[in-house]
Amino acid sequence: MNAPSHHSEQATGILYLAIGNTSLYREVETYLPAGTRLITLESGDEAEILAKIADCHIVVAGTIKLSRAMIQAAPALQLVVHQGVGYHDTLDVAALDERGIPIAITPDGTPTTVSEHAIMLMLTACRHTAFADKELRDGRYHVNALRLKSRTLSGSVVGIIGMGRIGKATAARLRGWGVTCLYTDPVPLSPDDEILLNARRVDLDTLLSASDIVSLHVPLTDQTRAMIDAPRLARMKAGSILVNTSRGPVVDESALIDALRIGHLGAAGLDVFEREPFSEGNPLAELPNTVLTPHIAAATRDTFKHKMSGVFNNIARHLEGLPLNNRVL
């Protein structure tokens, strides 16, 4: 879909750096401030992006990485607004910093939606419902076969790695489930928040060895890449569950597959993967003790509307010369 013809070519060009369908692009258009036009992608290949970014002033960063080459091809670029919060691996921050181009993130809606998805993955992994659903559709009725494999969330120890917005939202939603919550984070919660969330701070090794379910909520940085590797997977309790709604490369996927195959881990609920999009033939898809979703933890209609409202409110503030909300650079 090309930029709508009813917008002047002199209007501020806003590139939406994600692939969507016509309905999604039309929804995005409804949030455009006056005097702006939406530039959208069809194939999303590098040649198309380099051609279209040359004409843009603002980038709304989505699922495609904004690279140094793209930034260099955008002489008029003034602002980058990320439609989510995980900008570390989706933007070339150094290249933007060199140009003095500000970055703002959009936390609106993300903690609620991602924390709900994380708990859904916990429940689905505990009860092996993805496997049971597939088996039922294939004509196999496992009324008793899963009784000694399935787990109850209530009474479990849930370890949260990363207690930022999403980690805290996950802990808050777990309060009614009767779990014991551990967490690890470089920055401790306040004593009041620890009481409110019923969460106790421990070191990473203690969390891994004590938790029945480990849920990852960290950004992808040099420090977190492959932080859940073979030795740390080995520290996890036998039969425990790993849930990842953060970034795929936080986990050594090959080591995870091994831990699932030998039964050291009981299950894994994954919304993100080492390489995306998820490739045909990935061994994770063949394992009966995995629950897999295609990086959609934040992808609900409600959250998309919250995000677009936050994104374009920030763009309007920029155009009006007002300070940005949630600026990170």
C-alpha positions in Angstrom: 0.0 0.0 0.0 1.5 3.3 -1.1 1.1 6.6 0.8 -2.5 7.9 0.3 -2.9 10.3 -2.6 -5.0 12.8 -0.6 -2.0 13.8 1.5 0.2 16.5 0.1 3.7 15.4 -0.9 4.9 18.4 1.1 3.4 16.9 4.3 5.6 15.4 6.9 6.4 11.8 5.9 6.0 9.1 8.5 7.3 5.7 7.6 5.6 2.8 9.4 8.5 0.3 9.6 6.5 -2.9 9.8 4.6 -5.1 7.3 0.8 -5.0 7.6 -2.2 -5.5 5.5 -4.5 -2.8 4.1 -6.8 -2.9 7.1 -4.0 -2.4 9.5 -2.5 0.5 7.5 -6.0 2.2 7.3 -6.2 1.9 11.1 -2.8 3.5 11.5 -3.9 6.3 9.1 -6.7 7.3 11.5 -4.2 8.5 14.0 -2.2 10.8 11.7 -1.8 14.4 12.9 -2.8 17.1 10.5 -0.1 17.9 7.9 1.4 14.4 7.9 1.2 11.4 5.5 1.8 7.8 6.0 4.5 5.9 4.1 3.9 2.1 4.2 5.8 -1.0 3.0 4.7 -3.7 0.6 7.5 -6.2 0.5 9.7 -4.9 3.3 12.9 -5.7 1.5 15.9 -3.5 2.0 15.7 -1.9 -1.4 12.1 -0.8 -0.8 12.9 0.5 2.7 16.0 2.5 1.4 13.9 4.1 -1.3 11.0 5.0 0.9 12.9 6.1 3.9 14.7 8.8 1.8 11.4 10.6 1.7 10.5 10.4 5.4 10.9 12.7 8.4 9.7 10.4 11.1 10.0 6.6 11.6 7.5 4.6 13.6 9.6 1.5 14.4 7.9 -1.8 14.5 9.0 -5.3 13.6 11.8 -4.5 11.1 15.1 -3.4 12.4 16.1 0.3 11.7 19.7 -0.2 10.5 22.6 2.2 10.1 22.2 2.0 6.3 18.5 3.0 6.6 19.4 5.9 8.9 22.1 7.1 6.5 19.6 6.9 3.6 17.2 9.3 5.5 18.6 12.8 5.3 15.5 14.4 6.6 14.9 12.0 9.5 14.0 14.0 12.7 12.5 11.4 15.1 12.1 7.7 15.7 9.2 6.5 17.8 9.2 2.8 18.7 5.7 1.4 18.9 6.8 -0.8 21.8 9.5 -0.8 24.4 12.1 -3.2 23.2 14.3 -0.8 21.2 17.7 -2.2 22.0 17.7 -4.8 19.3 15.4 -3.1 16.8 17.2 0.3 16.4 20.8 1.2 15.6 20.9 3.4 18.6 24.6 4.5 18.0 23.8 5.7 14.4 20.8 7.7 15.7 22.8 9.1 18.5 25.5 10.3 16.0 22.9 12.2 14.1 21.3 13.6 17.2 17.9 12.0 16.4 15.8 11.4 19.4 14.1 8.1 20.2 10.9 7.7 22.2 9.3 4.4 23.2 5.6 3.5 23.7 4.8 1.5 26.8 1.1 2.1 26.5 -0.8 -1.2 26.8 2.3 -3.4 26.5 2.6 -4.5 30.2 -1.0 -5.6 30.4 -1.1 -7.5 27.2 2.4 -9.2 27.5 1.8 -10.2 31.1 -1.5 -11.7 30.2 0.2 -13.7 27.4 3.0 -14.8 29.7 0.5 -16.2 32.2 -1.5 -17.8 29.4 1.8 -19.6 28.3 2.4 -20.7 31.9 -1.1 -22.2 32.1 -0.9 -23.8 28.7 2.6 -25.3 29.3 1.5 -26.5 32.8 -1.5 -28.3 31.4 0.0 -29.3 28.0 -3.1 -28.0 26.3 -1.5 -27.2 22.9 -0.5 -30.9 22.7 -3.9 -32.1 23.9 -5.6 -29.8 21.4 -3.6 -31.1 18.4 -4.1 -34.7 19.5 -7.8 -34.3 19.9 -8.1 -32.8 16.4 -6.2 -35.8 15.1 -8.6 -38.2 16.8 -6.7 -39.1 19.9 -8.6 -38.5 23.2 -6.1 -38.3 26.0 -8.5 -38.2 28.9 -6.0 -39.8 31.4 -2.6 -39.7 29.7 -1.7 -36.2 30.9 -2.7 -36.6 34.5 0.8 -37.3 35.8 2.4 -34.7 33.5 0.2 -31.7 34.0 0.9 -29.1 36.7 -1.3 -26.7 38.7 -0.2 -23.1 38.7 -1.6 -22.5 42.2 1.1 -23.5 44.7 4.0 -23.1 42.3 7.1 -21.0 42.7 7.3 -18.5 39.8 10.6 -16.8 39.1 10.5 -13.6 37.2 13.8 -12.5 35.5 13.5 -8.8 34.9 11.2 -6.7 37.1 10.5 -3.8 34.8 7.1 -2.7 33.6 6.1 -6.1 32.2 7.7 -8.1 35.0 5.8 -6.1 37.6 2.6 -6.5 35.6 3.1 -10.2 35.5 3.7 -10.4 39.2 0.6 -8.3 39.9 -1.5 -10.6 37.8 -0.1 -13.7 39.6 -1.2 -12.5 43.0 -4.6 -14.1 42.8 -3.2 -17.5 41.6 -1.7 -18.6 44.9 1.9 -18.6 43.8 5.2 -17.8 45.5 6.9 -15.1 43.4 10.7 -14.7 43.3 12.4 -12.1 41.1 15.9 -11.0 40.0 16.7 -7.6 38.7 19.7 -5.3 39.0 17.4 -2.7 40.6 15.4 -3.9 43.6 11.8 -3.1 44.1 10.9 -0.8 46.9 10.0 -2.6 50.1 6.4 -1.4 49.6 6.3 -2.8 46.0 7.7 -6.1 47.2 4.9 -6.4 49.7 2.3 -5.3 47.2 3.5 -7.8 44.6 4.3 -10.5 47.1 7.7 -10.8 45.5 11.1 -11.6 47.0 14.4 -10.6 45.3 17.0 -13.4 45.0 20.1 -13.9 42.8 19.7 -15.6 39.4 21.1 -19.0 40.4 18.8 -19.2 43.4 15.8 -18.2 41.3 16.6 -20.9 38.6 17.0 -23.6 41.2 14.0 -22.8 43.3 11.4 -22.0 40.6 8.8 -24.3 39.1 8.2 -21.7 36.4 10.8 -19.2 35.1 9.4 -16.2 33.1 11.7 -13.9 31.1 11.1 -10.2 30.9 14.4 -8.6 30.0 15.6 -6.5 27.0 18.1 -8.0 24.6 21.5 -6.5 25.4 25.1 -7.7 25.4 24.5 -8.7 29.0 21.3 -10.7 28.4 22.1 -12.4 25.1 22.2 -16.2 25.8 21.9 -15.6 29.5 19.8 -18.7 29.7 22.4 -21.1 28.4 23.1 -24.8 29.0 24.6 -24.4 32.5 21.7 -22.2 33.6 19.1 -24.5 32.1 20.8 -27.4 34.0 20.3 -25.4 37.3 16.6 -25.2 36.7 14.5 -27.7 38.7 13.8 -31.0 37.0 10.4 -30.8 35.3 10.2 -27.0 35.5 8.8 -24.7 32.8 10.5 -21.9 30.9 8.4 -19.0 29.5 9.8 -16.4 27.2 7.9 -13.3 26.0 11.0 -11.0 25.9 13.5 -11.7 23.1 14.4 -15.1 21.6 18.2 -14.7 21.8 18.0 -14.3 25.5 17.8 -18.1 25.5 20.3 -20.5 23.9 17.8 -22.2 21.7 19.9 -25.3 21.0 20.5 -25.9 24.7 16.8 -25.4 25.4 15.8 -28.0 22.8 18.2 -30.5 24.4 16.8 -29.8 27.9 13.3 -30.4 26.6 14.2 -33.5 24.6 15.8 -35.2 27.6 12.9 -34.2 29.9 15.0 -32.0 32.2 12.5 -29.3 31.5 8.9 -30.3 31.6 7.8 -27.7 29.0 8.4 -24.3 27.5 6.1 -21.6 26.4 7.7 -19.4 23.8 6.5 -16.3 22.0 10.0 -15.3 20.7 12.8 -17.2 19.0 16.5 -17.0 18.3 15.7 -16.4 14.6 12.5 -14.8 13.4 10.3 -15.4 11.6 10.1 -19.0 12.9 11.6 -21.3 10.3 10.1 -24.4 8.9 11.9 -27.4 10.4 12.8 -25.7 13.7 13.0 -28.7 16.2 10.9 -26.8 18.7 7.8 -27.4 16.5 8.3 -31.1 16.7 8.5 -31.3 20.5 5.2 -32.2 22.3 6.2 -30.2 25.4 6.3 -26.8 23.7 3.7 -24.0 23.3 4.7 -21.7 20.5 3.2 -18.3 19.4 4.6 -16.0 16.7 5.8 -13.0 18.7 2.2 -11.8 19.4 2.3 -11.3 23.1 1.6 -7.6 22.6 -0.6 -8.0 19.6 -4.2 -7.4 20.5 -6.6 -5.0 19.0 -6.9 -3.1 22.3 -3.2 -2.7 22.8 -2.6 -1.7 19.1 -5.1 1.2 19.6 -3.4 2.2 22.8 0.0 2.1 21.1 -1.0 4.1 18.0 -2.6 6.7 20.2 0.6 7.0 22.2 2.8 6.9 19.1 1.0 9.7 17.3 0.4 11.8 20.3 4.2 11.8 20.7 4.6 12.7 17.0 2.2 15.5 17.4 4.1 16.8 20.4 7.3 16.7 18.4 5.7 18.7 15.5 4.4 21.2 18.0 7.8 21.6 19.6 6.8 20.0 22.9 8.9 17.6 25.0 8.6 14.0 24.0 7.0 11.5 26.3 9.0 8.3 27.2 12.1 9.7 25.5 15.1 7.3 25.8 17.7 9.1 23.6 
